[in-house]
Amino acid sequence: MRRHNKIGHFHGDVAKLPQDDSSQYTAMHVFVDHKTRYTHTVFDNNMKPTAAQAIENVSKIKNIVNKYGHEFYSLQYDKESGYIANATKEYYNESKPPIKLDISRSM
């Protein structure tokens, strides 16, 4: 994929965190901006987030991006169910501007 020339196009992924007795979180949701490679992360305990959890995570990142004067235009995800669920797609479509979803089927 060619790198975007505008901030606000993200690739997202979920990663399992190492665990020990002091671990507060089990998962991290990573959002990498295609243009800048700047990385935003949400830590939680949801390796398989629901649509509501995915919407909450995207909203958090969207608010940060907007705070710095940019928009959240698109999100590419690797088949993570919560991020590609119908309820989440409705959220993307209703966002201002609408968030374009690209699902990577390569995995």
Secondary structure, 3 states (H helix, E strand, C coil): CCCCCCCCEEEEEEEECCCCCCCCCCEEEEEEECCCCCEEEEEECCCCCCHHHHHHHHHHHHHHHHHCCCCCCEEEECCCHHHHCHHHHHHHHHCCCCCEEEECCCC
